[in-house]
Amino acid sequence: MLRRASTVWVWLAALIVVAATTVVVSPPATAAATFNVKDYGAKGDGSNNDSGAINKAVTAANAAGGGIVRFPSGTYRSSNTIHLKSNVTLQLDSGATLKGSGSDDYDAPESNPNDDYQDYGHSHFHNAMIYGDRLTNIGITGSGTIDGGGHLITGNPDSGQADKILSLTRCNGLTLNGVTFRRGGHFAILTNGCTGITSDHLHIDTASDRDGWNVISATNVTITNADIAANDDALVFKSDYALGAKMPNGHVTVTDSHLSAECCNALMFGSETCGDFSDYQFARITITGADKSGLGMVSMDGSVISDVHYRDITMTGVRSPIMQKIGTRKRCGNNPGVGRISDVTYDNIQGTGVSPSFSPTLWGESGSNRISGVTFTNVHLTVPGGNGTMSTSVPSNDPKDYNPKSIGTRPAYGWYIHNADNVKFVNSSVEFASNDGRPAVIANAASGLTFDHFTAERGSSSPHDLGFQSVTGYCVTNSANSSGGSLRISSSGGSTQSCG
């Protein structure tokens, strides 16, 4: 009995050893199925309407559990809205163009009880070349082009007309890689309420239309190597009330990109700003033109904007290089209050302005709705200048308007700071292209301002270089004018100096 029991134990031990050393080999990942639009009747000849065939291919891919809807080389005219579905990626091969139509047969705009809280284009989503709602795991990739063809509307469209190329709401998992969007009407891309967005080497050319990409109420976004040339806003982050709720925004990274905006803003927060914004990283970006702001940030509708960081950015041809403003428009549901801006850094920024120009500005509201905690390190701006001496009193302001021109001519050619606390300039400078009679900097109703190794060019008739009006605790150290002389400081309104 003992010998038999010993044999059983030896046998069990051998089984354990074999089991422990057995390697479980997983089956190889299955490549996504491909659905060629031509197999579903698309002609790709530029004249036939291929919308029906494309929608069939999308439906088939979705029904199969997901797949790639492929567009081989050719021109695919789309006279009707393409309805994107979950787990489907549109892949446009080199030489493939999906082109819009002027036949006015796109989906009609849906009704929206929240129309009053944002512009018409932001309130309606169905009237687009490509539309989807509540989708997961979707994408548009390849090296082809989606072109509105000059048929998309830049204003408010009539029924059957589209005013955007891609319109997505409440999506989760969106990939936009490689494709070129052209002539998008009001928007080349409008996303609202989406999370998990990744984009690499995306090209947008709406310089003859309006906006490039409006990223609205979005979280977890990574955009790399984008090239966006717009007429209106190029790349803009917003949060509106179109979906009937204030939604969070944040965890966003944009790097290694080029932006331009002929009439408006290159890289912008707002103006629609209902929900709060937090954790944004912008790096290695080139901006070549903006008739409003190069780096703009406004809180108009009650949002708190914080933890935003810009670094290694070069701007040329911008009318307002850097602007922050808090306004009181309150165009948002649920009785919004007034917002705040805090914890913003600018590192290694070069900017050159053009006329007519708007001085770089930080403009907060009074009370608890101020700007605070802004640091500029190695920020060097050249503005056009050319103004004469003027009053140094506080300029006019329309608190319901986000445009840089909503604030009157700033009494400083360089930085104008109003209702802001704990603002710091380190190893930074401001100069002009043409002699200017205004001071380089004026700060009004502020506290905790530091200028450390700050250089300012002096106008031949300017009354002083840095003016502090009702500023509690300012400090100017290791700083000089561009000729090496001491900066002339004017202190008024009970301002106090404190270098700690």
The 8 nearest C-alpha neighbors of each residue, nearest first, counted from 0:
[[1, 3, 2, 4, 5, 6, 7, 8],
 [0, 2, 4, 3, 5, 6, 7, 8],
 [1, 3, 5, 0, 4, 6, 7, 8],
 [2, 4, 6, 0, 5, 1, 7, 8],
 [5, 3, 1, 7, 6, 2, 0, 8],
 [4, 6, 2, 8, 3, 7, 1, 9],
 [5, 7, 3, 9, 4, 8, 10, 2],
 [8, 6, 10, 4, 5, 9, 11, 3],
 [7, 9, 11, 5, 10, 6, 12, 4],
 [10, 8, 12, 6, 7, 11, 13, 5],
 [9, 11, 7, 13, 8, 12, 6, 14],
 [12, 10, 8, 14, 13, 9, 7, 15],
 [11, 13, 15, 9, 14, 10, 8, 16],
 [14, 12, 16, 10, 11, 15, 17, 9],
 [13, 15, 11, 17, 12, 16, 18, 10],
 [14, 16, 12, 18, 13, 17, 19, 11],
 [17, 15, 19, 13, 18, 14, 20, 12],
 [18, 16, 14, 20, 19, 15, 21, 13],
 [19, 17, 15, 21, 16, 20, 14, 13],
 [18, 20, 16, 17, 21, 15, 22, 14],
 [21, 19, 17, 18, 16, 22, 15, 23],
 [20, 22, 18, 19, 17, 23, 16, 24],
 [23, 21, 24, 20, 19, 18, 25, 17],
 [22, 24, 25, 21, 20, 26, 18, 19],
 [23, 25, 22, 26, 27, 21, 28, 20],
 [26, 24, 27, 23, 28, 22, 29, 21],
 [25, 27, 24, 28, 29, 23, 30, 22],
 [28, 26, 29, 25, 24, 30, 31, 23],
 [29, 27, 30, 26, 25, 31, 24, 32],
 [28, 30, 27, 31, 26, 32, 66, 25],
 [31, 29, 32, 28, 66, 33, 27, 67],
 [30, 32, 66, 29, 33, 67, 65, 28],
 [31, 33, 66, 67, 30, 34, 65, 60],
 [34, 32, 67, 66, 68, 35, 31, 69],
 [33, 35, 68, 69, 67, 56, 36, 60],
 [36, 34, 69, 37, 38, 68, 33, 70],
 [35, 37, 39, 38, 41, 53, 56, 70],
 [38, 36, 41, 40, 39, 35, 42, 52],
 [37, 39, 36, 35, 40, 41, 34, 56],
 [40, 38, 52, 37, 36, 41, 56, 55],
 [39, 41, 37, 52, 38, 42, 36, 49],
 [42, 40, 37, 49, 52, 36, 43, 39],
 [43, 41, 44, 37, 40, 49, 47, 75],
 [42, 44, 75, 74, 73, 45, 41, 49],
 [43, 45, 42, 74, 46, 73, 75, 47],
 [44, 46, 74, 76, 75, 43, 47, 73],
 [47, 45, 44, 76, 48, 75, 43, 74],
 [48, 46, 49, 45, 76, 44, 42, 43],
 [47, 49, 76, 77, 50, 78, 46, 75],
 [48, 50, 41, 52, 77, 51, 76, 75],
 [51, 49, 77, 53, 52, 79, 48, 54],
 [52, 50, 54, 53, 49, 55, 48, 79],
 [51, 53, 55, 39, 40, 41, 49, 54],
 [54, 52, 50, 56, 55, 51, 36, 49],
 [53, 55, 57, 51, 56, 52, 81, 58],
 [56, 54, 52, 58, 53, 57, 59, 51],
 [55, 57, 59, 53, 54, 58, 36, 34],
 [58, 56, 54, 60, 55, 59, 61, 53],
 [59, 57, 55, 61, 56, 60, 62, 54],
 [58, 60, 62, 56, 61, 57, 55, 63],
 [61, 59, 66, 65, 63, 57, 58, 62],
 [60, 62, 65, 58, 64, 63, 59, 87],
 [63, 61, 59, 64, 60, 58, 65, 57],
 [64, 62, 60, 61, 65, 59, 66, 32],
 [65, 63, 61, 62, 60, 86, 66, 85],
 [64, 66, 86, 61, 60, 87, 63, 62],
 [65, 67, 32, 60, 31, 87, 33, 88],
 [66, 68, 33, 88, 87, 69, 34, 89],
 [69, 67, 34, 89, 35, 33, 90, 88],
 [68, 70, 35, 90, 34, 67, 36, 89],
 [69, 71, 91, 92, 36, 90, 95, 35],
 [72, 70, 92, 95, 69, 73, 91, 35],
 [71, 73, 95, 94, 92, 93, 70, 74],
 [74, 72, 95, 43, 94, 96, 71, 44],
 [75, 73, 45, 43, 96, 44, 95, 97],
 [76, 74, 43, 97, 45, 98, 49, 96],
 [75, 77, 98, 48, 45, 49, 99, 97],
 [76, 78, 50, 99, 48, 49, 79, 98],
 [77, 79, 100, 48, 104, 102, 50, 99],
 [80, 78, 105, 104, 77, 50, 81, 128],
 [79, 81, 128, 105, 129, 106, 127, 82],
 [82, 80, 129, 54, 128, 83, 130, 79],
 [83, 81, 130, 131, 129, 80, 84, 54],
 [82, 84, 131, 130, 81, 57, 129, 85],
 [85, 83, 87, 134, 61, 82, 86, 131],
 [84, 86, 134, 135, 87, 137, 136, 61],
 [87, 85, 65, 136, 137, 135, 61, 66],
 [86, 88, 137, 66, 65, 85, 67, 84],
 [89, 87, 138, 67, 137, 139, 68, 90],
 [88, 90, 139, 68, 67, 69, 138, 140],
 [91, 89, 69, 140, 141, 139, 68, 70],
 [92, 90, 143, 141, 70, 95, 142, 69],
 [91, 93, 143, 95, 71, 141, 142, 72],
 [92, 94, 143, 142, 95, 72, 91, 141],
 [93, 95, 72, 143, 92, 73, 96, 71],
 [94, 96, 72, 73, 143, 92, 93, 91],
 [97, 95, 74, 144, 145, 143, 98, 75],
 [98, 96, 145, 75, 74, 76, 146, 144],
 [99, 97, 76, 146, 147, 75, 77, 96],
 [100, 98, 147, 148, 77, 76, 146, 78],
 [99, 101, 78, 102, 150, 77, 76, 98],
 [100, 102, 150, 103, 99, 78, 151, 160],
 [101, 103, 100, 104, 78, 159, 160, 105],
 [104, 102, 159, 160, 101, 105, 100, 78],
 [103, 105, 159, 79, 102, 78, 106, 160],
 [106, 104, 79, 159, 80, 160, 103, 126],
 [107, 105, 126, 125, 159, 80, 108, 104],
 [106, 108, 158, 159, 126, 109, 105, 125],
 [109, 107, 126, 125, 123, 106, 124, 110],
 [108, 110, 123, 125, 107, 111, 124, 126],
 [111, 109, 108, 112, 123, 114, 122, 113],
 [110, 112, 113, 114, 109, 122, 123, 241],
 [113, 111, 114, 110, 115, 243, 241, 122],
 [114, 112, 111, 115, 241, 116, 243, 240],
 [115, 113, 116, 111, 112, 122, 117, 119],
 [114, 116, 113, 117, 118, 112, 330, 119],
 [115, 117, 330, 331, 114, 113, 240, 332],
 [118, 116, 115, 121, 114, 122, 119, 239],
 [117, 119, 121, 120, 122, 116, 114, 115],
 [120, 118, 122, 121, 155, 123, 117, 114],
 [119, 121, 122, 118, 123, 155, 185, 162],
 [122, 120, 119, 118, 123, 117, 241, 124],
 [121, 123, 241, 119, 120, 114, 118, 117],
 [124, 122, 108, 121, 120, 109, 125, 119],
 [123, 125, 126, 166, 108, 127, 122, 130],
 [126, 124, 108, 127, 106, 130, 123, 109],
 [127, 125, 161, 106, 108, 107, 124, 105],
 [126, 128, 161, 163, 129, 164, 125, 130],
 [127, 129, 80, 164, 81, 165, 161, 163],
 [130, 128, 81, 165, 127, 80, 164, 82],
 [131, 129, 166, 82, 167, 127, 83, 125],
 [130, 132, 167, 83, 82, 134, 168, 84],
 [131, 133, 168, 134, 167, 169, 170, 130],
 [134, 132, 169, 170, 168, 135, 131, 171],
 [133, 135, 170, 85, 132, 84, 171, 131],
 [136, 134, 171, 85, 172, 170, 137, 86],
 [137, 135, 172, 86, 85, 173, 171, 134],
 [138, 136, 173, 87, 86, 88, 135, 85],
 [139, 137, 88, 174, 173, 175, 89, 140],
 [138, 140, 89, 175, 88, 90, 174, 176],
 [141, 139, 176, 90, 178, 177, 175, 89],
 [140, 142, 91, 90, 177, 92, 178, 143],
 [141, 143, 93, 178, 177, 92, 91, 144],
 [144, 142, 91, 95, 93, 92, 178, 141],
 [145, 143, 179, 96, 178, 180, 146, 97],
 [144, 146, 97, 180, 96, 98, 179, 181],
 [147, 145, 181, 98, 148, 182, 180, 144],
 [146, 148, 99, 182, 183, 149, 98, 151],
 [147, 149, 146, 99, 150, 98, 182, 100],
 [148, 150, 147, 151, 182, 184, 99, 183],
 [149, 151, 101, 148, 100, 147, 99, 152],
 [152, 150, 184, 162, 161, 147, 149, 183],
 [151, 153, 162, 184, 154, 156, 161, 185],
 [152, 154, 185, 184, 162, 208, 209, 151],
 [155, 153, 152, 156, 185, 162, 120, 184],
 [154, 156, 119, 120, 157, 153, 152, 162],
 [157, 155, 160, 152, 154, 162, 161, 158],
 [156, 158, 160, 159, 155, 107, 161, 103],
 [159, 157, 107, 160, 156, 108, 103, 106],
 [160, 158, 103, 105, 104, 107, 106, 157],
 [159, 161, 103, 156, 157, 158, 105, 126],
 [160, 162, 127, 126, 151, 163, 105, 152],
 [161, 163, 152, 184, 151, 185, 153, 127],
 [164, 162, 186, 127, 183, 184, 187, 185],
 [163, 165, 128, 187, 183, 127, 129, 188],
 [166, 164, 188, 129, 163, 130, 189, 127],
 [165, 167, 130, 189, 124, 190, 127, 129],
 [168, 166, 190, 131, 130, 132, 191, 189],
 [167, 169, 191, 132, 170, 192, 190, 193],
 [170, 168, 192, 193, 133, 132, 191, 171],
 [169, 171, 193, 134, 133, 168, 135, 132],
 [172, 170, 135, 194, 193, 195, 173, 134],
 [171, 173, 136, 195, 135, 196, 137, 194],
 [172, 174, 196, 137, 138, 136, 195, 197],
 [173, 175, 138, 197, 198, 196, 176, 139],
 [176, 174, 198, 139, 138, 140, 197, 201],
 [177, 175, 140, 199, 198, 201, 178, 200],
 [176, 178, 200, 201, 142, 141, 140, 199],
 [177, 179, 142, 143, 141, 201, 140, 144],
 [178, 180, 202, 144, 203, 145, 201, 143],
 [181, 179, 203, 145, 146, 144, 204, 202],
 [182, 180, 146, 204, 183, 205, 203, 147],
 [183, 181, 205, 147, 184, 208, 146, 149],
 [182, 184, 187, 186, 163, 164, 147, 181],
 [183, 185, 153, 151, 152, 162, 208, 163],
 [184, 186, 153, 209, 162, 163, 210, 183],
 [187, 185, 163, 210, 188, 183, 184, 211],
 [186, 188, 183, 164, 211, 163, 212, 180],
 [189, 187, 212, 165, 186, 164, 166, 213],
 [190, 188, 166, 213, 212, 186, 165, 167],
 [191, 189, 167, 214, 168, 215, 166, 213],
 [192, 190, 215, 168, 216, 193, 169, 167],
 [191, 193, 169, 216, 217, 168, 215, 170],
 [194, 192, 170, 169, 217, 191, 171, 168],
 [195, 193, 218, 171, 217, 219, 196, 172],
 [194, 196, 172, 219, 171, 220, 173, 197],
 [197, 195, 220, 173, 194, 172, 174, 221],
 [198, 196, 221, 174, 222, 220, 173, 175],
 [197, 199, 175, 222, 176, 174, 223, 221],
 [198, 200, 223, 176, 201, 224, 222, 177],
 [201, 199, 224, 177, 225, 176, 202, 223],
 [200, 202, 177, 225, 176, 199, 178, 226],
 [203, 201, 179, 226, 227, 225, 180, 178],
 [204, 202, 227, 180, 179, 181, 228, 211],
 [203, 205, 181, 228, 206, 229, 227, 180],
 [204, 206, 229, 182, 208, 207, 181, 209],
 [205, 207, 229, 230, 208, 228, 204, 209],
 [206, 208, 205, 230, 182, 209, 229, 204],
 [209, 207, 205, 184, 206, 182, 230, 153],
 [208, 210, 231, 230, 185, 205, 229, 184],
 [211, 209, 186, 231, 232, 229, 233, 185],
 [210, 212, 233, 187, 229, 186, 205, 234],
 [213, 211, 188, 234, 189, 187, 210, 214],
 [212, 214, 189, 235, 215, 236, 234, 188],
 [215, 213, 236, 190, 235, 212, 237, 217],
 [214, 216, 237, 191, 238, 217, 236, 190],
 [217, 215, 238, 192, 248, 191, 246, 247],
 [218, 216, 248, 193, 215, 192, 194, 214],
 [217, 219, 194, 249, 248, 250, 220, 195],
 [220, 218, 250, 195, 251, 194, 196, 249],
 [219, 221, 251, 196, 195, 218, 197, 252],
 [220, 222, 197, 252, 251, 253, 196, 198],
 [223, 221, 253, 198, 197, 199, 252, 254],
 [224, 222, 199, 254, 225, 253, 255, 198],
 [225, 223, 256, 200, 255, 199, 254, 226],
 [224, 226, 256, 201, 200, 223, 202, 257],
 [227, 225, 257, 202, 256, 258, 201, 203],
 [226, 228, 203, 258, 202, 233, 204, 229],
 [227, 229, 259, 204, 206, 258, 205, 203],
 [230, 228, 206, 205, 260, 233, 211, 231],
 [229, 231, 206, 261, 209, 260, 262, 208],
 [230, 232, 209, 210, 263, 262, 229, 260],
 [233, 231, 264, 210, 263, 265, 260, 234],
 [232, 234, 211, 265, 229, 260, 210, 227],
 [235, 233, 212, 266, 232, 211, 265, 213],
 [234, 236, 267, 213, 266, 268, 214, 232],
 [237, 235, 268, 214, 215, 213, 269, 267],
 [236, 238, 215, 269, 271, 272, 268, 214],
 [239, 237, 216, 272, 215, 273, 274, 271],
 [238, 240, 271, 273, 241, 272, 237, 117],
 [241, 239, 243, 242, 244, 331, 116, 245],
 [240, 242, 122, 243, 113, 239, 121, 114],
 [243, 241, 240, 244, 113, 239, 192, 122],
 [244, 242, 240, 241, 113, 245, 332, 112],
 [245, 243, 240, 242, 246, 332, 241, 239],
 [244, 246, 274, 273, 240, 247, 239, 243],
 [245, 247, 274, 216, 244, 248, 238, 192],
 [248, 246, 274, 275, 216, 276, 249, 245],
 [249, 247, 276, 217, 218, 216, 275, 277],
 [248, 250, 277, 218, 278, 251, 276, 279],
 [251, 249, 219, 278, 218, 279, 220, 277],
 [250, 252, 220, 279, 249, 219, 221, 280],
 [251, 253, 280, 221, 279, 281, 222, 220],
 [254, 252, 222, 281, 223, 221, 280, 282],
 [253, 255, 282, 223, 283, 256, 281, 284],
 [256, 254, 283, 224, 284, 223, 282, 257],
 [255, 257, 224, 225, 284, 254, 226, 285],
 [256, 258, 285, 226, 284, 286, 225, 227],
 [259, 257, 286, 227, 265, 228, 226, 233],
 [258, 260, 228, 288, 287, 265, 286, 229],
 [261, 259, 289, 229, 230, 265, 263, 233],
 [260, 262, 230, 289, 290, 263, 288, 229],
 [263, 261, 290, 231, 230, 260, 289, 291],
 [262, 264, 291, 290, 231, 232, 260, 289],
 [265, 263, 232, 292, 291, 289, 260, 293],
 [264, 266, 233, 293, 260, 259, 289, 232],
 [267, 265, 234, 294, 235, 264, 293, 295],
 [266, 268, 235, 295, 296, 294, 264, 236],
 [267, 269, 296, 236, 235, 237, 297, 295],
 [270, 268, 271, 237, 272, 297, 236, 267],
 [269, 271, 272, 297, 299, 401, 268, 237],
 [272, 270, 269, 239, 237, 238, 273, 300],
 [271, 273, 238, 300, 269, 302, 237, 298],
 [274, 272, 300, 302, 238, 239, 331, 245],
 [275, 273, 245, 246, 302, 247, 238, 272],
 [274, 276, 302, 303, 247, 304, 248, 273],
 [277, 275, 304, 248, 249, 303, 305, 274],
 [276, 278, 249, 305, 306, 304, 279, 248],
 [279, 277, 250, 306, 249, 307, 251, 280],
 [280, 278, 307, 251, 250, 252, 308, 277],
 [279, 281, 252, 308, 307, 251, 309, 253],
 [282, 280, 309, 253, 254, 252, 308, 310],
 [281, 283, 254, 310, 311, 284, 309, 253],
 [284, 282, 255, 311, 312, 254, 310, 285],
 [283, 285, 312, 256, 255, 282, 257, 254],
 [284, 286, 257, 313, 312, 314, 258, 256],
 [285, 287, 314, 258, 259, 257, 288, 313],
 [288, 286, 315, 259, 314, 316, 285, 258],
 [287, 289, 316, 259, 317, 260, 315, 286],
 [288, 290, 317, 260, 291, 264, 263, 293],
 [289, 291, 262, 263, 318, 261, 317, 292],
 [290, 292, 263, 264, 289, 318, 319, 403],
 [293, 291, 319, 264, 295, 294, 320, 289],
 [292, 294, 320, 265, 289, 317, 264, 266],
 [295, 293, 321, 266, 292, 267, 320, 322],
 [294, 296, 267, 322, 292, 321, 293, 268],
 [297, 295, 268, 323, 267, 322, 324, 269],
 [298, 296, 324, 323, 269, 325, 268, 299],
 [297, 299, 325, 302, 272, 338, 300, 326],
 [298, 300, 326, 328, 327, 272, 325, 297],
 [301, 299, 329, 272, 273, 330, 328, 302],
 [300, 302, 338, 337, 336, 335, 273, 299],
 [303, 301, 275, 338, 273, 274, 272, 298],
 [302, 304, 339, 275, 338, 340, 276, 305],
 [303, 305, 276, 340, 275, 277, 302, 339],
 [306, 304, 341, 277, 342, 307, 340, 276],
 [305, 307, 278, 342, 277, 343, 279, 308],
 [308, 306, 279, 343, 305, 278, 280, 344],
 [307, 309, 344, 280, 343, 281, 279, 345],
 [310, 308, 345, 281, 282, 344, 346, 280],
 [309, 311, 346, 282, 347, 312, 345, 281],
 [312, 310, 283, 347, 282, 348, 346, 284],
 [311, 313, 284, 348, 283, 310, 285, 349],
 [312, 314, 349, 285, 350, 348, 286, 284],
 [315, 313, 350, 286, 287, 285, 349, 351],
 [316, 314, 351, 287, 317, 350, 288, 286],
 [315, 317, 288, 352, 353, 287, 351, 289],
 [318, 316, 289, 352, 288, 319, 320, 315],
 [317, 319, 356, 353, 352, 290, 291, 357],
 [320, 318, 292, 357, 317, 291, 321, 359],
 [321, 319, 293, 317, 292, 359, 294, 318],
 [322, 320, 294, 359, 319, 295, 293, 292],
 [321, 323, 360, 295, 359, 361, 296, 294],
 [324, 322, 296, 361, 297, 362, 295, 360],
 [325, 323, 362, 297, 363, 361, 326, 298],
 [324, 326, 298, 363, 297, 299, 364, 362],
 [327, 325, 299, 398, 399, 328, 298, 324],
 [326, 328, 399, 398, 329, 299, 337, 300],
 [327, 329, 399, 299, 330, 300, 326, 398],
 [330, 328, 300, 327, 331, 335, 301, 299],
 [331, 329, 116, 300, 328, 332, 117, 299],
 [330, 332, 116, 329, 273, 240, 300, 335],
 [331, 333, 334, 240, 335, 330, 116, 244],
 [332, 334, 335, 331, 244, 245, 336, 243],
 [335, 333, 332, 336, 331, 329, 330, 301],
 [336, 334, 301, 329, 333, 331, 300, 332],
 [335, 337, 301, 338, 334, 329, 300, 327],
 [338, 336, 301, 327, 368, 300, 335, 339],
 [337, 339, 301, 302, 303, 298, 368, 336],
 [338, 340, 303, 368, 369, 370, 304, 341],
 [339, 341, 304, 370, 305, 303, 371, 369],
 [342, 340, 371, 305, 372, 370, 343, 304],
 [341, 343, 372, 306, 305, 373, 307, 344],
 [344, 342, 307, 373, 308, 306, 341, 372],
 [345, 343, 308, 374, 373, 375, 309, 346],
 [344, 346, 309, 375, 310, 308, 376, 374],
 [347, 345, 310, 376, 348, 377, 375, 309],
 [348, 346, 377, 311, 378, 310, 376, 312],
 [347, 349, 378, 312, 311, 346, 313, 379],
 [350, 348, 313, 379, 380, 314, 378, 312],
 [351, 349, 314, 380, 315, 313, 381, 320],
 [352, 350, 381, 315, 380, 382, 314, 316],
 [351, 353, 382, 317, 318, 316, 383, 381],
 [354, 352, 318, 316, 383, 356, 317, 355],
 [355, 353, 356, 383, 318, 352, 357, 384],
 [354, 356, 353, 318, 357, 383, 352, 290],
 [355, 357, 354, 318, 353, 319, 358, 352],
 [358, 356, 319, 318, 359, 403, 355, 404],
 [357, 359, 413, 412, 360, 414, 319, 409],
 [360, 358, 321, 414, 322, 320, 319, 413],
 [359, 361, 322, 415, 414, 416, 358, 362],
 [360, 362, 416, 323, 322, 324, 417, 415],
 [363, 361, 324, 417, 416, 323, 360, 418],
 [364, 362, 369, 418, 325, 370, 324, 419],
 [363, 365, 369, 368, 418, 325, 366, 362],
 [364, 366, 368, 369, 418, 367, 363, 444],
 [365, 367, 368, 369, 364, 418, 363, 337],
 [368, 366, 369, 365, 339, 364, 338, 370],
 [369, 367, 339, 364, 366, 365, 338, 337],
 [368, 370, 363, 364, 419, 367, 418, 339],
 [369, 371, 419, 340, 363, 341, 339, 420],
 [372, 370, 420, 341, 419, 421, 373, 369],
 [371, 373, 342, 421, 341, 422, 343, 420],
 [372, 374, 343, 422, 344, 342, 371, 423],
 [375, 373, 423, 344, 422, 424, 345, 376],
 [374, 376, 424, 345, 378, 344, 423, 425],
 [377, 375, 425, 346, 378, 426, 424, 427],
 [378, 376, 427, 347, 426, 346, 379, 425],
 [377, 379, 348, 427, 376, 347, 375, 349],
 [378, 380, 428, 349, 427, 429, 348, 377],
 [381, 379, 350, 429, 351, 349, 382, 428],
 [382, 380, 351, 430, 431, 429, 352, 350],
 [381, 383, 352, 431, 384, 351, 432, 430],
 [384, 382, 432, 431, 353, 352, 433, 354],
 [385, 383, 433, 431, 435, 382, 386, 432],
 [384, 386, 435, 433, 434, 383, 387, 432],
 [387, 385, 435, 384, 436, 388, 437, 434],
 [388, 386, 436, 435, 389, 437, 385, 460],
 [387, 389, 436, 437, 461, 460, 386, 390],
 [390, 388, 387, 391, 410, 437, 436, 386],
 [391, 389, 392, 410, 388, 393, 437, 394],
 [390, 392, 410, 389, 393, 411, 441, 437],
 [391, 393, 390, 394, 410, 389, 443, 409],
 [392, 394, 391, 395, 443, 410, 409, 417],
 [395, 393, 407, 409, 392, 408, 396, 406],
 [394, 396, 407, 406, 393, 397, 405, 408],
 [395, 397, 406, 405, 398, 407, 394, 400],
 [396, 398, 405, 399, 400, 406, 395, 326],
 [399, 397, 326, 327, 400, 396, 328, 401],
 [400, 398, 328, 327, 397, 326, 401, 299],
 [401, 399, 397, 398, 402, 405, 326, 328],
 [400, 402, 270, 403, 297, 405, 399, 299],
 [401, 403, 404, 405, 400, 291, 406, 292],
 [404, 402, 405, 406, 401, 291, 357, 319],
 [403, 405, 406, 402, 407, 357, 408, 401],
 [406, 404, 402, 397, 403, 396, 400, 407],
 [407, 405, 396, 404, 395, 403, 397, 394],
 [408, 406, 395, 394, 409, 396, 404, 405],
 [409, 407, 410, 394, 406, 357, 404, 358],
 [408, 410, 411, 407, 394, 358, 415, 412],
 [409, 411, 391, 437, 408, 390, 389, 412],
 [412, 410, 438, 437, 413, 409, 440, 439],
 [411, 413, 439, 437, 358, 384, 438, 410],
 [414, 412, 439, 411, 358, 440, 429, 359],
 [413, 415, 440, 359, 360, 358, 411, 416],
 [414, 416, 360, 441, 442, 440, 411, 361],
 [417, 415, 442, 361, 360, 362, 443, 441],
 [416, 418, 443, 362, 419, 444, 442, 363],
 [419, 417, 363, 444, 445, 369, 364, 365],
 [420, 418, 370, 445, 417, 371, 369, 363],
 [419, 421, 371, 446, 445, 447, 422, 370],
 [422, 420, 447, 372, 448, 371, 446, 423],
 [423, 421, 373, 448, 420, 372, 374, 449],
 [422, 424, 449, 374, 448, 375, 450, 373],
 [425, 423, 375, 450, 376, 451, 374, 427],
 [424, 426, 376, 451, 427, 452, 375, 450],
 [427, 425, 452, 377, 453, 376, 451, 424],
 [426, 428, 377, 378, 453, 425, 379, 424],
 [429, 427, 454, 379, 453, 455, 380, 378],
 [428, 430, 380, 455, 381, 379, 413, 454],
 [431, 429, 456, 381, 455, 382, 380, 428],
 [430, 432, 382, 384, 381, 383, 433, 434],
 [431, 433, 383, 384, 382, 381, 434, 430],
 [434, 432, 385, 384, 431, 383, 435, 386],
 [433, 435, 385, 458, 384, 431, 432, 436],
 [436, 434, 385, 386, 458, 384, 437, 387],
 [435, 437, 388, 461, 387, 460, 458, 386],
 [436, 438, 461, 411, 388, 435, 412, 410],
 [439, 437, 464, 411, 440, 463, 461, 465],
 [438, 440, 413, 464, 411, 412, 465, 455],
 [441, 439, 414, 465, 411, 413, 438, 415],
 [440, 442, 466, 415, 411, 465, 467, 416],
 [443, 441, 416, 467, 417, 415, 468, 466],
 [442, 444, 468, 417, 445, 469, 416, 467],
 [445, 443, 469, 418, 470, 417, 468, 442],
 [444, 446, 470, 419, 418, 420, 443, 417],
 [447, 445, 471, 420, 470, 472, 448, 421],
 [446, 448, 421, 472, 473, 420, 471, 422],
 [449, 447, 473, 422, 421, 446, 423, 474],
 [448, 450, 423, 474, 473, 475, 424, 451],
 [451, 449, 475, 424, 453, 423, 474, 476],
 [450, 452, 425, 476, 453, 477, 424, 475],
 [453, 451, 478, 477, 426, 425, 476, 450],
 [452, 454, 478, 427, 451, 428, 426, 450],
 [453, 455, 428, 479, 480, 478, 481, 427],
 [456, 454, 480, 429, 428, 481, 430, 439],
 [455, 457, 430, 481, 480, 429, 458, 454],
 [458, 456, 455, 480, 459, 464, 461, 439],
 [457, 459, 435, 461, 436, 460, 434, 456],
 [458, 460, 461, 457, 436, 434, 435, 462],
 [461, 459, 436, 458, 462, 388, 435, 437],
 [460, 462, 436, 437, 458, 463, 438, 459],
 [463, 461, 460, 438, 464, 437, 436, 388],
 [464, 462, 487, 438, 461, 465, 488, 489],
 [463, 465, 438, 487, 439, 486, 488, 457],
 [466, 464, 440, 488, 441, 463, 439, 438],
 [465, 467, 441, 489, 488, 490, 440, 442],
 [466, 468, 490, 442, 470, 441, 489, 491],
 [467, 469, 443, 491, 492, 470, 442, 494],
 [470, 468, 492, 494, 444, 493, 443, 491],
 [471, 469, 494, 445, 446, 468, 444, 467],
 [472, 470, 446, 495, 494, 473, 447, 445],
 [473, 471, 497, 496, 447, 495, 446, 470],
 [472, 474, 448, 496, 497, 447, 449, 471],
 [473, 475, 449, 498, 497, 496, 450, 448],
 [476, 474, 450, 449, 451, 478, 473, 477],
 [475, 477, 451, 478, 450, 474, 452, 453],
 [478, 476, 452, 451, 479, 475, 453, 450],
 [477, 479, 452, 453, 476, 454, 451, 475],
 [480, 478, 485, 486, 454, 484, 483, 481],
 [479, 481, 455, 454, 483, 484, 456, 482],
 [480, 482, 456, 483, 455, 454, 479, 457],
 [483, 481, 480, 484, 479, 456, 457, 485],
 [482, 484, 480, 481, 479, 485, 454, 478],
 [485, 483, 480, 479, 482, 486, 481, 478],
 [484, 486, 479, 480, 487, 483, 478, 482],
 [485, 487, 479, 480, 464, 488, 484, 478],
 [488, 486, 464, 463, 485, 465, 489, 462],
 [487, 489, 465, 466, 463, 464, 486, 490],
 [490, 488, 466, 467, 465, 463, 491, 487],
 [489, 491, 467, 494, 466, 468, 488, 492],
 [492, 490, 468, 493, 494, 467, 469, 489],
 [491, 493, 469, 468, 494, 490, 470, 467],
 [492, 494, 469, 491, 495, 470, 468, 490],
 [495, 493, 470, 469, 471, 491, 492, 490],
 [496, 494, 471, 472, 493, 470, 473, 497],
 [495, 497, 473, 472, 474, 498, 494, 471],
 [498, 496, 472, 473, 474, 499, 495, 471],
 [499, 497, 474, 496, 473, 472, 475, 449],
 [498, 497, 474, 472, 496, 473, 447, 449]]
